[in-house]
């Protein structure tokens, strides 16, 4: 049985893969505030409502 859980957030590795950038690059953007994320224990989570994937991808391609 394949259980798919629908979540309202990305983990840092998931978002980095979605954007086509490295995790290190994503962490840099999280720390400087260009991508809004929340620290959750040792990890960052990025709420889907707080980001626009298409807008971020277009900025990264410039």
OpenMM code with the backbone's topology and positions (N, CA, C; nanometers):
from openmm import Vec3, app, unit

residues = "UNK UNK UNK UNK UNK UNK UNK UNK UNK UNK UNK UNK UNK UNK UNK UNK UNK UNK UNK UNK UNK UNK UNK UNK UNK UNK UNK UNK UNK UNK UNK UNK UNK UNK UNK UNK UNK UNK UNK UNK UNK UNK UNK UNK UNK UNK UNK UNK UNK UNK UNK UNK UNK UNK UNK UNK UNK UNK UNK UNK UNK UNK".split()
positions = [
    Vec3(0.0843, -0.1177, 0.0000),
    Vec3(0.0000, 0.0000, 0.0000),
    Vec3(0.0891, 0.1243, 0.0000),
    Vec3(0.0559, 0.2183, -0.0866),
    Vec3(0.1348, 0.3397, -0.1021),
    Vec3(0.0592, 0.4566, -0.0385),
    Vec3(0.1028, 0.4987, 0.0785),
    Vec3(0.0396, 0.6111, 0.1470),
    Vec3(0.1107, 0.7391, 0.1098),
    Vec3(0.0362, 0.8322, 0.0503),
    Vec3(0.0917, 0.9624, 0.0156),
    Vec3(0.0319, 1.0643, 0.1122),
    Vec3(0.1187, 1.1341, 0.1817),
    Vec3(0.0752, 1.2338, 0.2784),
    Vec3(0.0848, 1.3702, 0.2120),
    Vec3(-0.0252, 1.4410, 0.2091),
    Vec3(-0.0254, 1.5752, 0.1531),
    Vec3(0.0143, 1.6728, 0.2637),
    Vec3(0.1239, 1.7438, 0.2406),
    Vec3(0.1731, 1.8376, 0.3418),
    Vec3(0.1660, 1.9791, 0.2880),
    Vec3(0.1624, 2.0736, 0.3786),
    Vec3(0.1552, 2.2145, 0.3424),
    Vec3(0.2915, 2.2808, 0.3463),
    Vec3(0.3983, 2.2010, 0.3469),
    Vec3(0.5317, 2.2583, 0.3534),
    Vec3(0.6306, 2.1709, 0.2772),
    Vec3(0.7458, 2.2308, 0.2473),
    Vec3(0.8592, 2.1593, 0.1888),
    Vec3(0.9677, 2.1471, 0.2951),
    Vec3(1.0453, 2.0409, 0.2884),
    Vec3(1.1690, 2.0366, 0.3652),
    Vec3(1.2746, 2.1040, 0.2787),
    Vec3(1.3871, 2.1393, 0.3373),
    Vec3(1.4926, 2.2061, 0.2616),
    Vec3(1.5404, 2.1213, 0.1431),
    Vec3(1.5697, 1.9926, 0.1609),
    Vec3(1.6134, 1.9131, 0.0451),
    Vec3(1.5067, 1.9022, -0.0642),
    Vec3(1.3807, 1.8927, -0.0252),
    Vec3(1.2732, 1.8849, -0.1243),
    Vec3(1.2648, 2.0128, -0.2068),
    Vec3(1.2709, 2.1268, -0.1393),
    Vec3(1.2611, 2.2545, -0.2105),
    Vec3(1.3833, 2.2780, -0.2977),
    Vec3(1.5013, 2.2427, -0.2483),
    Vec3(1.6225, 2.2581, -0.3286),
    Vec3(1.6109, 2.1771, -0.4572),
    Vec3(1.5619, 2.0569, -0.4473),
    Vec3(1.5446, 1.9722, -0.5662),
    Vec3(1.4414, 2.0324, -0.6604),
    Vec3(1.3316, 2.0816, -0.6070),
    Vec3(1.2258, 2.1432, -0.6874),
    Vec3(1.2776, 2.2663, -0.7628),
    Vec3(1.3633, 2.3442, -0.6964),
    Vec3(1.4168, 2.4659, -0.7577),
    Vec3(1.5376, 2.4392, -0.8467),
    Vec3(1.5982, 2.3216, -0.8329),
    Vec3(1.7163, 2.2894, -0.9123),
    Vec3(1.8421, 2.3572, -0.8612),
    Vec3(1.8483, 2.3783, -0.7306),
    Vec3(1.9672, 2.4384, -0.6695),
    Vec3(2.0188, 2.3437, -0.5611),
    Vec3(2.1394, 2.3695, -0.5141),
    Vec3(2.1958, 2.2847, -0.4086),
    Vec3(2.1327, 2.3188, -0.2737),
    Vec3(2.1445, 2.2257, -0.1809),
    Vec3(2.0951, 2.2516, -0.0457),
    Vec3(2.1703, 2.3678, 0.0173),
    Vec3(2.3000, 2.3752, -0.0071),
    Vec3(2.3815, 2.4837, 0.0486),
    Vec3(2.3303, 2.6187, -0.0017),
    Vec3(2.3000, 2.6254, -0.1305),
    Vec3(2.2469, 2.7484, -0.1879),
    Vec3(2.1121, 2.7839, -0.1260),
    Vec3(2.0291, 2.6833, -0.1030),
    Vec3(1.8999, 2.7084, -0.0401),
    Vec3(1.9189, 2.7576, 0.1031),
    Vec3(2.0095, 2.6947, 0.1788),
    Vec3(2.0348, 2.7387, 0.3162),
    Vec3(2.0859, 2.8824, 0.3196),
    Vec3(2.1694, 2.9195, 0.2232),
    Vec3(2.2166, 3.0578, 0.2140),
    Vec3(2.0977, 3.1524, 0.1984),
    Vec3(2.0057, 3.1176, 0.1099),
    Vec3(1.8887, 3.2016, 0.0857),
    Vec3(1.7946, 3.2041, 0.2071),
    Vec3(1.7861, 3.0938, 0.2797),
    Vec3(1.7052, 3.0925, 0.4021),
    Vec3(1.7661, 3.1831, 0.5088),
    Vec3(1.8975, 3.1775, 0.5228),
    Vec3(1.9642, 3.2581, 0.6259),
    Vec3(1.9635, 3.4069, 0.5932),
    Vec3(1.9710, 3.4429, 0.4632),
    Vec3(1.9707, 3.5858, 0.4309),
    Vec3(1.8290, 3.6410, 0.4145),
    Vec3(1.7266, 3.5535, 0.4229),
    Vec3(1.5885, 3.5992, 0.4219),
    Vec3(1.5241, 3.6093, 0.2853),
    Vec3(1.5946, 3.5737, 0.1787),
    Vec3(1.5322, 3.5826, 0.0462),
    Vec3(1.4291, 3.4733, 0.0244),
    Vec3(1.4383, 3.3641, 0.0995),
    Vec3(1.3342, 3.2620, 0.1047),
    Vec3(1.2943, 3.2478, 0.2509),
    Vec3(1.1643, 3.2584, 0.2764),
    Vec3(1.1140, 3.2547, 0.4132),
    Vec3(1.0972, 3.1099, 0.4583),
    Vec3(1.1574, 3.0757, 0.5709),
    Vec3(1.1454, 2.9414, 0.6257),
    Vec3(1.1427, 2.9460, 0.7772),
    Vec3(1.1046, 2.8358, 0.8364),
    Vec3(1.0977, 2.8246, 0.9810),
    Vec3(1.1918, 2.7144, 1.0280),
    Vec3(1.2641, 2.7408, 1.1318),
    Vec3(1.3498, 2.6397, 1.1928),
    Vec3(1.2604, 2.5460, 1.2728),
    Vec3(1.2742, 2.4169, 1.2495),
    Vec3(1.1938, 2.3163, 1.3183),
    Vec3(1.2893, 2.2115, 1.3708),
    Vec3(1.3322, 2.2280, 1.4956),
    Vec3(1.4362, 2.1407, 1.5497),
    Vec3(1.5668, 2.1689, 1.4787),
    Vec3(1.6257, 2.0652, 1.4191),
    Vec3(1.7499, 2.0817, 1.3433),
    Vec3(1.7247, 2.1206, 1.1976),
    Vec3(1.5997, 2.1150, 1.1558),
    Vec3(1.5663, 2.1301, 1.0148),
    Vec3(1.4915, 2.2592, 0.9869),
    Vec3(1.4886, 2.2951, 0.8592),
    Vec3(1.4055, 2.4057, 0.8136),
    Vec3(1.2851, 2.3484, 0.7417),
    Vec3(1.1705, 2.4137, 0.7605),
    Vec3(1.0554, 2.3841, 0.6787),
    Vec3(1.0125, 2.5143, 0.6120),
    Vec3(0.9653, 2.5022, 0.4902),
    Vec3(0.9232, 2.6182, 0.4131),
    Vec3(0.7777, 2.5960, 0.3766),
    Vec3(0.6897, 2.6781, 0.4288),
    Vec3(0.5470, 2.6619, 0.4026),
    Vec3(0.5153, 2.7007, 0.2586),
    Vec3(0.4341, 2.6185, 0.1942),
    Vec3(0.3977, 2.6414, 0.0540),
    Vec3(0.3251, 2.7738, 0.0378),
    Vec3(0.2497, 2.8158, 0.1380),
    Vec3(0.1759, 2.9421, 0.1282),
    Vec3(0.2689, 3.0637, 0.1284),
    Vec3(0.3927, 3.0451, 0.1780),
    Vec3(0.4864, 3.1566, 0.1906),
    Vec3(0.5750, 3.1774, 0.0685),
    Vec3(0.5705, 3.0853, -0.0280),
    Vec3(0.6603, 3.0979, -0.1422),
    Vec3(0.5850, 3.0804, -0.2733),
    Vec3(0.6404, 3.1370, -0.3779),
    Vec3(0.5885, 3.1221, -0.5136),
    Vec3(0.6999, 3.0568, -0.5954),
    Vec3(0.6868, 2.9268, -0.6190),
    Vec3(0.7915, 2.8488, -0.6859),
    Vec3(0.8267, 2.9091, -0.8221),
    Vec3(0.7254, 2.9456, -0.9007),
    Vec3(0.7499, 2.9990, -1.0355),
    Vec3(0.8301, 3.1291, -1.0285),
    Vec3(0.7969, 3.2149, -0.9326),
    Vec3(0.8679, 3.3428, -0.9182),
    Vec3(1.0138, 3.3197, -0.8780),
    Vec3(1.0364, 3.2291, -0.7845),
    Vec3(1.1736, 3.1997, -0.7401),
    Vec3(1.2553, 3.1391, -0.8533),
    Vec3(1.1946, 3.0474, -0.9288),
    Vec3(1.2652, 2.9860, -1.0420),
    Vec3(1.3040, 3.0903, -1.1453),
    Vec3(1.2145, 3.1864, -1.1728),
    Vec3(1.2464, 3.2892, -1.2716),
    Vec3(1.3588, 3.3807, -1.2238),
    Vec3(1.3640, 3.4082, -1.0945),
    Vec3(1.4719, 3.4902, -1.0380),
    Vec3(1.6038, 3.4166, -1.0450),
    Vec3(1.6024, 3.2859, -1.0166),
    Vec3(1.7252, 3.2065, -1.0164),
    Vec3(1.7839, 3.1913, -1.1567),
    Vec3(1.7008, 3.1965, -1.2597),
    Vec3(1.7481, 3.1783, -1.3970),
    Vec3(1.8168, 3.3029, -1.4531),
    Vec3(1.7992, 3.4158, -1.3882),
    Vec3(1.8589, 3.5416, -1.4389),
    Vec3(2.0067, 3.5467, -1.4138),
] * unit.nanometer
topology = app.Topology()
chain = topology.addChain("A")
for resn in residues:
    res = topology.addResidue(resn, chain)
    for name in ("N", "CA", "C"):
        topology.addAtom(name, app.Element.getBySymbol(name[0]), res)
